[in-house]
Amino acid sequence: MLEKLYQLIDENYDEIVQIRRHLHQNPELSFHEVETPKYIAAYHRELGLEVREGVGERGVVATLRGGKPGKTVALRADFDALPIHEETGVEYKSKNDGVMHACGHDGHTATLLGLAKALCKIKDEIAGTIVFIHQHAEEMAPGGAIAMIKDGCLEGVDVIYGTHLQSLMPVGNIQYRTGPTMAAADRFHIEIQGRGGHGAQPHLTKDSIVVASQLVTNLQQLVSRRVDPIESAVVSVGNFVASNAFNVIADKTVLAGTVRTFKEDIRSLVEKEMERIVKGTCLSADVDYKFEFHRGYPPLVNHKKETEFLSAFAESVPGVTDVIEAAPRMGGEDMSYYLEHVPGTFFFTGAQISDGEAVYPHHHPKFNFDERALAIAAKTLGGAALQTLEDLK
């Protein structure tokens, strides 16, 4: 049955690419997805699958029931885009100015749709059920996963798998990791309220820019001097805003950034220490402040049994040349919520362009990937699902 599946995926490859390019041309932002879920639902209905729309508000869940009784495996893909103006110059570039699939979610969706078509042709041989979870709003917390789970997308699911295409990994590579694999993705917002005035009379002001600059420096000591060096944490200020005329001392400066951790105790420590540092810095300068810490996605923790199975199984998948244990990544991913409820694993599929074009990372306006990775991702996900159902008989 696996060989038949692989053959069907190869036969569907051109259509998978066409689907990916259609989605790439028509990206939609997180929590604003309208046409994309309609397209996904219509495709699955055309295949004859059971379809639920509006799951968790904008998600789509399609169910394939095999011809024989058995357990249930879910496969998850996200479909939202980013607020980035595309600069790739490809013929299928985004038609929506300022919106781009710069993270491969168009590829994830196309992979699942093409895989569903292949699986439908052998469904009478399948012992169990395969659920296709198409999730909205992965790129923006609180994300779509929480709402979809609350709306029942995991009901009856025994195991779940997902993958992420990686533009900086060679095609043919599959990377896996047991345990903490991707970090908790939190954000913070800090407002420093001083007292503005003329740039020639600083003694009559409380310079919020100077205080904020000192705060940025002080925050850098948090990880190096408050977190056990054996542990991992990142505190990054990504936004520093104090817009004024050149000769005006700013009364208000706003900082925003992200915190990444793998463990809950380290996460809580960083939050506590950040507020203490903000309070102390502002107290010493006699300025007021507001500090907000917004918890985003929890760490993504892969289950041991399912990860060991996936890593061993991937070695037999056509097109896979290397199966490699990955290092932990500080990026965030709300696949983490599914894995808190159901055993499973999330792995990475190499998709690096190798035809001489420049290679760009995710979330870059020139991001793109080698579409050959779509077939490898489909074969790995589909094959793993079928083998899992066989093993769970």
LINCORLIN-V255363 format. One record per residue. N is the residue number from 0. RES is the residue in one letter. NEAR is the number of other ideal C-beta (glycine too) atoms within 10 Angstrom. Layout:
[[N	RES	NEAR] [N	RES	NEAR]]
This chain:
[[0	M	13] [1	L	17] [2	E	9] [3	K	13] [4	L	22] [5	Y	19] [6	Q	13] [7	L	21] [8	I	27] [9	D	16] [10	E	13] [11	N	21] [12	Y	16] [13	D	10] [14	E	13] [15	I	25] [16	V	18] [17	Q	13] [18	I	24] [19	R	24] [20	R	18] [21	H	14] [22	L	25] [23	H	25] [24	Q	17] [25	N	18] [26	P	26] [27	E	20] [28	L	18] [29	S	20] [30	F	15] [31	H	14] [32	E	25] [33	V	8] [34	E	11] [35	T	24] [36	P	21] [37	K	12] [38	Y	19] [39	I	28] [40	A	19] [41	A	12] [42	Y	22] [43	H	26] [44	R	13] [45	E	11] [46	L	17] [47	G	10] [48	L	22] [49	E	13] [50	V	20] [51	R	16] [52	E	17] [53	G	12] [54	V	23] [55	G	22] [56	E	14] [57	R	24] [58	G	27] [59	V	29] [60	V	28] [61	A	24] [62	T	16] [63	L	22] [64	R	16] [65	G	19] [66	G	12] [67	K	13] [68	P	10] [69	G	18] [70	K	17] [71	T	23] [72	V	26] [73	A	24] [74	L	28] [75	R	30] [76	A	27] [77	D	29] [78	F	29] [79	D	27] [80	A	27] [81	L	22] [82	P	13] [83	I	19] [84	H	12] [85	E	25] [86	E	13] [87	T	18] [88	G	8] [89	V	12] [90	E	7] [91	Y	16] [92	K	15] [93	S	21] [94	K	11] [95	N	14] [96	D	8] [97	G	12] [98	V	20] [99	M	26] [100	H	27] [101	A	29] [102	C	25] [103	G	28] [104	H	25] [105	D	31] [106	G	29] [107	H	29] [108	T	26] [109	A	28] [110	T	30] [111	L	30] [112	L	25] [113	G	28] [114	L	30] [115	A	22] [116	K	22] [117	A	21] [118	L	25] [119	C	18] [120	K	15] [121	I	17] [122	K	17] [123	D	9] [124	E	14] [125	I	23] [126	A	16] [127	G	22] [128	T	22] [129	I	26] [130	V	23] [131	F	26] [132	I	27] [133	H	32] [134	Q	33] [135	H	30] [136	A	26] [137	E	24] [138	E	21] [139	M	17] [140	A	17] [141	P	15] [142	G	27] [143	G	29] [144	A	29] [145	I	16] [146	A	19] [147	M	28] [148	I	22] [149	K	12] [150	D	16] [151	G	12] [152	C	26] [153	L	22] [154	E	10] [155	G	11] [156	V	20] [157	D	18] [158	V	23] [159	I	26] [160	Y	23] [161	G	23] [162	T	30] [163	H	26] [164	L	26] [165	Q	24] [166	S	21] [167	L	13] [168	M	21] [169	P	15] [170	V	22] [171	G	20] [172	N	21] [173	I	27] [174	Q	22] [175	Y	23] [176	R	22] [177	T	17] [178	G	13] [179	P	18] [180	T	27] [181	M	27] [182	A	28] [183	A	24] [184	A	23] [185	D	23] [186	R	17] [187	F	23] [188	H	14] [189	I	26] [190	E	18] [191	I	30] [192	Q	16] [193	G	25] [194	R	16] [195	G	17] [196	G	17] [197	H	11] [198	G	15] [199	A	8] [200	Q	9] [201	P	12] [202	H	5] [203	L	11] [204	T	18] [205	K	20] [206	D	22] [207	S	28] [208	I	17] [209	V	18] [210	V	21] [211	A	27] [212	S	16] [213	Q	15] [214	L	25] [215	V	15] [216	T	9] [217	N	14] [218	L	23] [219	Q	13] [220	Q	12] [221	L	18] [222	V	19] [223	S	9] [224	R	9] [225	R	17] [226	V	18] [227	D	11] [228	P	8] [229	I	5] [230	E	13] [231	S	17] [232	A	23] [233	V	14] [234	V	23] [235	S	12] [236	V	16] [237	G	10] [238	N	12] [239	F	16] [240	V	12] [241	A	20] [242	S	9] [243	N	15] [244	A	7] [245	F	5] [246	N	8] [247	V	14] [248	I	22] [249	A	24] [250	D	19] [251	K	19] [252	T	25] [253	V	18] [254	L	23] [255	A	16] [256	G	19] [257	T	19] [258	V	26] [259	R	22] [260	T	27] [261	F	21] [262	K	16] [263	E	11] [264	D	10] [265	I	20] [266	R	21] [267	S	12] [268	L	18] [269	V	25] [270	E	17] [271	K	12] [272	E	19] [273	M	23] [274	E	16] [275	R	13] [276	I	18] [277	V	21] [278	K	12] [279	G	12] [280	T	21] [281	C	24] [282	L	11] [283	S	10] [284	A	18] [285	D	10] [286	V	21] [287	D	14] [288	Y	22] [289	K	12] [290	F	18] [291	E	11] [292	F	16] [293	H	13] [294	R	15] [295	G	19] [296	Y	23] [297	P	21] [298	P	24] [299	L	29] [300	V	18] [301	N	25] [302	H	19] [303	K	12] [304	K	13] [305	E	22] [306	T	21] [307	E	14] [308	F	19] [309	L	27] [310	S	19] [311	A	11] [312	F	20] [313	A	23] [314	E	11] [315	S	13] [316	V	22] [317	P	15] [318	G	19] [319	V	19] [320	T	12] [321	D	13] [322	V	20] [323	I	15] [324	E	10] [325	A	17] [326	A	8] [327	P	15] [328	R	18] [329	M	16] [330	G	16] [331	G	24] [332	E	22] [333	D	27] [334	M	28] [335	S	24] [336	Y	23] [337	Y	25] [338	L	24] [339	E	12] [340	H	13] [341	V	18] [342	P	15] [343	G	26] [344	T	28] [345	F	26] [346	F	25] [347	F	22] [348	T	29] [349	G	26] [350	A	26] [351	Q	17] [352	I	18] [353	S	12] [354	D	5] [355	G	5] [356	E	11] [357	A	7] [358	V	15] [359	Y	18] [360	P	12] [361	H	16] [362	H	13] [363	H	17] [364	P	13] [365	K	17] [366	F	21] [367	N	22] [368	F	26] [369	D	21] [370	E	18] [371	R	17] [372	A	27] [373	L	28] [374	A	23] [375	I	27] [376	A	32] [377	A	33] [378	K	25] [379	T	26] [380	L	28] [381	G	28] [382	G	23] [383	A	24] [384	A	27] [385	L	24] [386	Q	17] [387	T	23] [388	L	22] [389	E	15] [390	D	11] [391	L	14] [392	K	10]]
